[in-house]
Structures are given as structure tokens and as C-alpha cells.
């Protein structure tokens, strides 16, 4: 049975699913094009979501 907490893992999957959504130069952040800083931002976001799923799973035990 699919547990609701695993739906959090769909967020990074959907965020990377279509590169046309983030394949842009503008807006820039500290000189980095959007394409690069979006991907760099998603690394800690994905890590936090995985940690949330892990801790929510452990809290139920």
C-alpha cells in the first residue's frame, strides 16, 4: 500500500521531469543562469524531502 509520505518524493521527480521548465538563462543569481542555480537549489531540497520521508516513517514505529 502506498503511504502518503512517499508522495513527497514526487516533488523532486516532477521538478526534474521536463527540462524545458528550467532550461532558461534568466533570471540570474550571482551571475549563474537559472538552469544551474535551479539544479543546485534542488539538491538540498531533495535531501530535505528524503529526510522528511525517513523521519515520518520512523515516527510511526
Beta strands, then each sheet from edge to edge (+ up, - down):
end
